[in-house]
Each structure stands twice: as structure tokens, then as C-alpha cells.
Amino acid sequence: MARTLLNVPAKAARGEIIEIKTLIAHPMESGYRVGLNGAMIPRDIIDLFVCTYNGAEVFRATLSPAIAANPFITFSTVATESGTIEFRWTGDNGFSQTESVLIAVE
Amino acid sequence: MIDYDRAMQATRRSILIGSARLAVGAGLVSLVGTIPARATPQTMRDAIREAVGDAPLRTGRVTLDIPSLVENGNTVPLTVAVDSPMTESDHVKTIHIFNEKNPQPHVITIALGPRAGKARVATRIKLADTQQVVAIAAMSDGSLWTASADVIVTIAACIEDVN
């Protein structure tokens, strides 16, 4: 499991726009680099990031190798109701990771 | 005897020159073999058209915030914001980021909706060369808005060798 850093407010007012910051440890190997033995290093990237709020998709990003290592993505969403905000990263070599955070909306 | 020595030297010299030429030739071949194909401004334009279609691109409404001079192309902070009320009837549907000279022109595509609240996204990207970065926002009414920024890069990313 790759390490993740998730910054989501624990509490929010109903209708408030909250900022979400996400970071996941991943090399994002571009596939264009030459290794020690002169052979190309194969591509190994995360190519999809999806955020769902109580099951409904609120944000989706399709990534290319041009995203820096340890992909860091900041975005915002409207706090509509208490529940779970789930993050899913998928990528090459069967990479898939899901993390979730609880949010209380008053 | 002297003649024989001269003849030997001549052959030795010509062999050395010959092998040096061979080495240079081999070097060139291997260099050509390992340089990856790079995106160009034209391939970027093609990629943009493929992603967003043929609607006219208008300048404005999009703010692309990226440093104009970066020391290390491996991590370049980038923020893109679009002036939009983000309501059900008028919101940003997608934001695309493209570059001119990385091996691939595409950087990221972001799908948003009215639930985003505001159209403002930040990430970190890699840049392989001094080049232009372009952001395009596709609105719910089908219009396309764009902003671009020139970035000078001193240490390139993406294609550097590991050593």
C-alpha cells in the first residue's frame, strides 16, 4: 500500500465549499528514461484518480506521465451531507488503492 | 628497415583512425536510437483538437498559474482556475492541460461538475524543456476557453537518464 496524505476538513457547514488536498506516494515513472544498463525503464504511472462523495462522483482526473512523482491534486467540492469521501487511484501494473475520510456536515 | 617501420606506423594510424570513426559512428547510431520522440507545437495542437473538438478556442476566463522560471522540471506547481458560477446550468465540464515539448503533449484532464463548487485545481507536473503550457476549459454550454504560459526550465524532467 502506498502512503497517502489526505487533507479534508472533519467538519463543514452545509453548502460550504471545502478544499481537498490529496497526495499519494508513487514514482510516476514516465517510460521515457534510460536506466543503468541502457535499457528503457518501463512506464509505471497512476492514470486515473476519482473522488466520490457518498457514492456520487464529484471529481475525476486522467493523468499522463507528465504528472510529477507522488501525484498531488488539490480540488474543491460542496459539503452537501455528512458521510464518506472516497478517493481511488488506479494505474499501471494493476495499481489500485482506495482511501476514505469521514466528514460531518451541520 | 625504415621503410618497414613507416609502413607499420601508417597501418597502425589508419587502423586507429578507422576504429575512431567506427566508434563515432556507433555513438551516433546509439544516440539516435535512444532519443525519444518529443511532442512539438504541432502535435500539441493536434492533441488539443482530438481532445476538445473543432469549436473555436477563446482566450480568457481561465487563469493558469505556473512559475515562469523553474529550476527543476521534475516538480512544477501548477494551478488552474476558471471563472464560472459552477451551477447546474453553467459550469465547467472539463479542464485539459497540454504542453509543447514533453514526450507526450497531454498532461492531465480533469472532469468537474456543479458539485465542485468552484473550478480551481492544483497539481504538480513534469516539464522536459523550456516551453509553453496550455490550459483549456470546456464549459457546459460547449464553449472553449484557454490560457497559456511560457515556462523556462533549467533542469529537464521525463527523459533524463538514471546514473
HADDOCK unambig.tbl for C-alpha pairs under 7 A between the chains (distance, minus, plus):
assign (segid A and resid 17 and name CA) (segid B and resid 117 and name CA) 5.71 0.50 0.50
assign (segid A and resid 30 and name CA) (segid B and resid 158 and name CA) 5.93 0.50 0.50
assign (segid A and resid 32 and name CA) (segid B and resid 36 and name CA) 6.66 0.50 0.50
assign (segid A and resid 32 and name CA) (segid B and resid 158 and name CA) 6.32 0.50 0.50
assign (segid A and resid 32 and name CA) (segid B and resid 159 and name CA) 5.10 0.50 0.50
assign (segid A and resid 33 and name CA) (segid B and resid 158 and name CA) 6.60 0.50 0.50
assign (segid A and resid 33 and name CA) (segid B and resid 159 and name CA) 4.59 0.50 0.50
assign (segid A and resid 33 and name CA) (segid B and resid 160 and name CA) 5.78 0.50 0.50
assign (segid A and resid 33 and name CA) (segid B and resid 161 and name CA) 5.50 0.50 0.50
assign (segid A and resid 34 and name CA) (segid B and resid 161 and name CA) 4.89 0.50 0.50
assign (segid A and resid 34 and name CA) (segid B and resid 162 and name CA) 6.26 0.50 0.50
assign (segid A and resid 35 and name CA) (segid B and resid 161 and name CA) 6.18 0.50 0.50
assign (segid A and resid 35 and name CA) (segid B and resid 162 and name CA) 5.08 0.50 0.50
assign (segid A and resid 36 and name CA) (segid B and resid 162 and name CA) 6.13 0.50 0.50
assign (segid A and resid 36 and name CA) (segid B and resid 163 and name CA) 5.97 0.50 0.50
assign (segid A and resid 58 and name CA) (segid B and resid 112 and name CA) 6.77 0.50 0.50
assign (segid A and resid 58 and name CA) (segid B and resid 113 and name CA) 6.83 0.50 0.50
assign (segid A and resid 58 and name CA) (segid B and resid 115 and name CA) 6.04 0.50 0.50
assign (segid A and resid 58 and name CA) (segid B and resid 116 and name CA) 6.45 0.50 0.50
assign (segid A and resid 59 and name CA) (segid B and resid 111 and name CA) 5.99 0.50 0.50
assign (segid A and resid 59 and name CA) (segid B and resid 112 and name CA) 5.54 0.50 0.50
assign (segid A and resid 60 and name CA) (segid B and resid 110 and name CA) 5.73 0.50 0.50
assign (segid A and resid 60 and name CA) (segid B and resid 111 and name CA) 5.05 0.50 0.50
assign (segid A and resid 60 and name CA) (segid B and resid 112 and name CA) 6.99 0.50 0.50
assign (segid A and resid 61 and name CA) (segid B and resid 108 and name CA) 6.75 0.50 0.50
assign (segid A and resid 61 and name CA) (segid B and resid 109 and name CA) 5.53 0.50 0.50
assign (segid A and resid 61 and name CA) (segid B and resid 110 and name CA) 4.34 0.50 0.50
assign (segid A and resid 61 and name CA) (segid B and resid 111 and name CA) 6.18 0.50 0.50
assign (segid A and resid 62 and name CA) (segid B and resid 108 and name CA) 5.62 0.50 0.50
assign (segid A and resid 62 and name CA) (segid B and resid 109 and name CA) 5.05 0.50 0.50
assign (segid A and resid 62 and name CA) (segid B and resid 110 and name CA) 6.43 0.50 0.50
assign (segid A and resid 63 and name CA) (segid B and resid 107 and name CA) 6.47 0.50 0.50
assign (segid A and resid 63 and name CA) (segid B and resid 108 and name CA) 4.79 0.50 0.50
assign (segid A and resid 63 and name CA) (segid B and resid 109 and name CA) 6.73 0.50 0.50
assign (segid A and resid 64 and name CA) (segid B and resid 106 and name CA) 6.34 0.50 0.50
assign (segid A and resid 64 and name CA) (segid B and resid 107 and name CA) 5.14 0.50 0.50
assign (segid A and resid 64 and name CA) (segid B and resid 108 and name CA) 5.94 0.50 0.50
assign (segid A and resid 66 and name CA) (segid B and resid 107 and name CA) 5.19 0.50 0.50
assign (segid A and resid 66 and name CA) (segid B and resid 125 and name CA) 5.66 0.50 0.50
assign (segid A and resid 66 and name CA) (segid B and resid 126 and name CA) 4.94 0.50 0.50
assign (segid A and resid 67 and name CA) (segid B and resid 107 and name CA) 6.46 0.50 0.50
assign (segid A and resid 67 and name CA) (segid B and resid 124 and name CA) 6.21 0.50 0.50
assign (segid A and resid 67 and name CA) (segid B and resid 125 and name CA) 4.27 0.50 0.50
assign (segid A and resid 67 and name CA) (segid B and resid 126 and name CA) 5.69 0.50 0.50
assign (segid A and resid 68 and name CA) (segid B and resid 74 and name CA) 6.12 0.50 0.50
assign (segid A and resid 68 and name CA) (segid B and resid 75 and name CA) 5.47 0.50 0.50
assign (segid A and resid 68 and name CA) (segid B and resid 124 and name CA) 5.52 0.50 0.50
assign (segid A and resid 68 and name CA) (segid B and resid 125 and name CA) 4.56 0.50 0.50
assign (segid A and resid 68 and name CA) (segid B and resid 126 and name CA) 5.15 0.50 0.50
assign (segid A and resid 71 and name CA) (segid B and resid 124 and name CA) 7.00 0.50 0.50
assign (segid A and resid 72 and name CA) (segid B and resid 123 and name CA) 5.31 0.50 0.50
assign (segid A and resid 72 and name CA) (segid B and resid 124 and name CA) 6.25 0.50 0.50
assign (segid A and resid 73 and name CA) (segid B and resid 122 and name CA) 5.74 0.50 0.50
assign (segid A and resid 73 and name CA) (segid B and resid 123 and name CA) 4.69 0.50 0.50
assign (segid A and resid 74 and name CA) (segid B and resid 121 and name CA) 5.47 0.50 0.50
assign (segid A and resid 74 and name CA) (segid B and resid 122 and name CA) 4.87 0.50 0.50
assign (segid A and resid 74 and name CA) (segid B and resid 123 and name CA) 6.35 0.50 0.50
assign (segid A and resid 75 and name CA) (segid B and resid 120 and name CA) 6.19 0.50 0.50
assign (segid A and resid 75 and name CA) (segid B and resid 121 and name CA) 4.72 0.50 0.50
assign (segid A and resid 75 and name CA) (segid B and resid 122 and name CA) 6.68 0.50 0.50
assign (segid A and resid 76 and name CA) (segid B and resid 116 and name CA) 5.44 0.50 0.50
assign (segid A and resid 76 and name CA) (segid B and resid 117 and name CA) 6.59 0.50 0.50
assign (segid A and resid 76 and name CA) (segid B and resid 118 and name CA) 6.60 0.50 0.50
assign (segid A and resid 77 and name CA) (segid B and resid 115 and name CA) 5.72 0.50 0.50
assign (segid A and resid 77 and name CA) (segid B and resid 116 and name CA) 4.01 0.50 0.50
assign (segid A and resid 77 and name CA) (segid B and resid 117 and name CA) 5.36 0.50 0.50
assign (segid A and resid 78 and name CA) (segid B and resid 115 and name CA) 5.65 0.50 0.50
assign (segid A and resid 78 and name CA) (segid B and resid 116 and name CA) 5.96 0.50 0.50
assign (segid A and resid 78 and name CA) (segid B and resid 117 and name CA) 5.32 0.50 0.50
